[in-house]
């Protein structure tokens, strides 16, 4: 999906678009986004606040590398992990939540 002027004005970045891309769990086959994974399945995991390079299925709880779906190099993998960590940290700070449960 291309970044429209409306999305750009709303503060949406290409990196954010990448985190909303649907991915398929290699175990159960159900689809979800990395954003959903970090916001739902990874809540409470200490690794989720330290730039974890894994995705966790929101349906069956299977963990698998980010490399499996939308990054091709270790550098891209680290960038996406760090980017997601920053988004969730900002959200948690804005609503007064701590890093973990």
N, C-alpha and C positions, 0 to 999 in steps of 0.2 A: 504494500500500500504506500503510495507516494505521500510525502509530507506536504499537505496543502497549506496555503497562507493562513487559514483559520487555525490549523493545528500548531503552526509555528507561533502565532500570536498567543496561543494558550500555553506556550512553553514546552510543547512536545518536541523532543529531540529524536534523531535517528536511533540513538542508544535505547531510549524508552520504547520506541517502536519494536526494536529487536526483542526486548523483554516481554512484549505482549504477543509475540509470535506463538502460534499453537505448536506444541511438541507432543509426540506420542511416546507413551511409556513402553519401553521394550518388553516389559513383563505382561501387563494387562491389556495394552493396546489402546487405552483411553487417552484422550487429548486434554491438555491443559497448557497454561503459559508459565514461563519462569517466574513471572510476577506472582501468579497464584501459588506456585510452589513455595516461594520464599515467604509469602504473607500468610499461608495457611499451614502447609505441611512442615515447614521448618521452624515455626514459632516455638521457642523454648529450647531449641538446639543451640548449644554454645558455639558451634561451628558457623551458624548462620550470621553471626556478627563479626566473623573474622575472614571474610572474603572466600567462603567455601566454594570450591570449584565443582560441586555436585548439584544436581537437581533431584528433588524428591517428589515422587508421584503423589498427588493429592488423593488418589483413590486407593492404591495398594501399598503405599509407603516404601516403594522401591527407590533406592538411590542409584543414580547413574551420572557419568561425567557430562559436563556442559558440552564438551567436544562432540557429543553424539548428535547434536541437532543444529546449532547455528553458529559455531565458531570453528575455525580451521587450524588455528595455531594456539600454542600455550599462552602467548601474549594476549590474543583476543579473549581466550578463556579467562585469564586473570582480570582483564579489563571489565568484562561483563559481570564477573563475580563481585568486583569492587564497586561497580556502578550500582548493582542491585543492593549491595550492603548499604551504600550511601542513601538510596531512596528510602529503604525501610528504616534506617536510623533517623532520618529527617521526619518521617511519619510518626515514629514512636515518640520522638522528642516533642512534636507538635501536639500530641494528645496526652502527654505526660506519662507515657509507659516506659518501663526500664528495658534494657536490651533483651533480656530473657524473661520467661515466665516467673 
